[in-house]
Amino acid sequence: MKTLLDRTLTEHIRALEAREYSSLELTRAYLDRIEEIDSEIGAYLFVNTDEALKQAVASDLRRRRGDTRSILDGIPYGAKDNLCTKGIPTTCGSRYLEHYVPPYSATVIERLAAAGCVFLGKLNMDEFAMGSTTEHSAFHPTKNPHDPTCSPGGSSGGSAAALAANEAVFTLGSDTGGSIRQPASHCGAVGIKPTYGSVSRYGLCAFASSLEQIGPLTRTVSENATILSFLQGQDPRDATSRSAPVDSREHTIALHTLRIGLPRELFSKDIAPEVRSRALDAAHMLEKLGALVEEVSLPSLTYAAPTYYILSAAEASSNLARMDGVRFGRRAEGVRDPEALYCRTRSEGFGEEVKRRILLGTFFLSRDRYDEYYKKAFRAKLLIQAEMTSCFANCHLLLSPTAFTSAPQLGIRESDPAAIHRRDLCTVPANLAGIPALTVPFGKDCCGLPIGVQLMGPLWSEPLLYKVGEELERIRAKEWGGR
Ligand code: GLN
């Protein structure tokens, strides 16, 4: 029998409407589950128990009065700990912000509150979203519920693990270079990096502002589309945010006229054979349904990973300069000299990976190196953007693996950080080009760990990505009984 926690968002919406159970019962069930399992998984950094129960009671009251705020009224969710939440700690997985309590909430948090959602708590992440395993969290690593010896991926590892361990109905993550899609892929979840500017970044602690977007992680594709529709839209507090052009919402292409490109560069020989074959299986099955599938080449993608790491480190070094020991967050004790205060606070507050990025970013932006690194990387980004745009003149979307492997083992210390960075090859192009990218679970590896397949489309093509994603979901259910 399905327990309350096994149900999907759609089922919860229907059941709440039918008064089968209340939001209070549902919220209690999730809080009990967190209590029972989270000491093992480590998905949460903060559990909002008392407030969540109050919000659930208020939602039930609204429902009794017949004035629910939206279909999501009473649905419990969790958010990555780099989204500011008024009155609730927001640490970014860093010692620097360990005791920081923001005086305001991110726009996405406000939008979900306005929709009546119940806020369960804050989810673990790599420090300041830098990493791909959640092991760079200053507090503790998160375990993959499919195999606790494995990482859930990162940096939104808490968001993906909470979903896989039934500790939330849906979660929010952020994706600067793959941080929603990679953990979603490793934990068997659906995750999207939306079109740049479609979701307000107000209240998201900035890592690399020109690349990142907030997005939902869910169990199914249609749920993902539902949640995203609540997050998207122009926000006066984020000057880069825009509303979708009206015609993009009607964007529908029949499957038998669909042209799908397989970018040769994203099927590199370094990708695990099982992961590569899942992506090829997905392409062949869509072909059987009438889509035209062909290999395409985007030579500039060879530079995508180094381009991403130069630009993101440069932006990080500038964004993180505000962590100065004076304005907010940590302050080293017993230091009077401002220079020493700055230095000590940052040395104590930041972890190894964050320090590496700040040092690199400062180097890339220094007067002597700017032309050689930052300017060149910026040009490479424009090239990647142009090449992807012209590719979409010939095909509707691109299909590729999401990550190089299934979930990696925890505790493997790679000696070469650049080798880890190269493994972001499949996810960083969408951030550099600003285009949307969706990952959908598609089969498992020989150990039973989930594998995701990625779909990328032109700006504002989310409806098409969701449509094809749902098709993959149907194929998966038929082939593997939903695995
Ligand atoms: N793994 C990438 C990095 O460490 C992506 C991070 C992200 O998307 N936030 O930069």
Residues whose N, C-alpha, C, O or C-beta is under 5 A from the ligand:
A	BS01	LIG	A129 M130 G131 S132 S155 S174 D175 T176 G177 G178 S179 D424
